[in-house]
Amino acid sequence: MTSIESGRVSFEDISSKNDEMQRCIELAKAASATTASVLIQGESGTGKDMLAQAIHAASNRSNNPCIILSCAAIPSNLIENELFGHDQGAFQGAERARRGKFELANGGTLILDEVSELPLQAQAKLLRAIEYGEFEHAGGEEILRSDVRIVALTSKDLTTLVAEGEFREDLYYRLNEISIVVPSLRQRREDLRDLINYIIEECNHKFAKNVKGISQIALDYLMRYDFPGNLRELKSLVKRGVTVAKAELLWLEDIGMRVEVPAENEAGDNPEEMLCLASMEKRHIQQVLNYTKGNKKRASELLKVSRPTLDRKIKIYDLRVL
């Protein structure tokens, strides 16, 4: 998945080798041909917003606005104003009328990110606006109308919130006309290399770098990592790596993260040392050099790196060459 400007993402920008993710994409494509509300669920950072934008781009509303409102980023006492706007003089400081996101999205799509964070009072007004297309400005008496398609995103289980009385059941069913559950990155590890390479390409362009890819050693360790921050975390790690990289490939010290120690580590290793990815890389290269009995050409082939890169690693880590 790419990081395209809001409202500019299409299904051509989203691909996956994972069966579950492919089903999500196909369901999203089917949803784009309808006017039904869509609820996209999944952990934070999985790319739910991009899928939502792709739905808008493929719909017959694509020439109209695609407005994104982050419900978690707006204080609860201001969320209704963000949604529906206000009239001049509605409250102290309201020197002019202001349109809300529901009005701005007329004819298009309103993406409600982290819809679970909406206060109950705002939920009631949102339900009315969705069902009847009607709302009022704060401090206003005029009934306003807007034709808006809702795509709601959440990283929380709304059914649990409904059971706890924190989310309206009627609103949940109204939003959940089409449900899409996006898998986490650890559930689609087969996409990891392609995602990393795409992010590298994006960062190369942005930072005028020329990184060719990621080393097999670094990729092997990342394949074992659970990525609690999902795609957002992966992008942050790769962006850091490209920024500081001195070679044609990203190495563990470039990425600068910490992972769980694999179970096969030898007994007696220092746990603090083994938590460091650079230490893991050092050990791995040393093991390959030991295996090839110091044959650098063969070691380079096994490590899938150039000879100059291997020489640099040997110097950095002060490795033994038999």
Helices and strands as residue ranges (DSSP letters): G 11-13, H 19-32, E 38-41, H 48-58, E 66-70, G 71-73, H 79-84, H 101-104, E 109-113, G 115-117, H 120-132, E 134-135, E 144-145, E 149-154, H 158-163, H 169-175, E 178-181, G 185-187, G 189-191, H 192-207, E 213-214, H 216-222, H 230-244, E 249-250, H 252-255, H 271-274, H 277-291, H 296-303, H 307-317
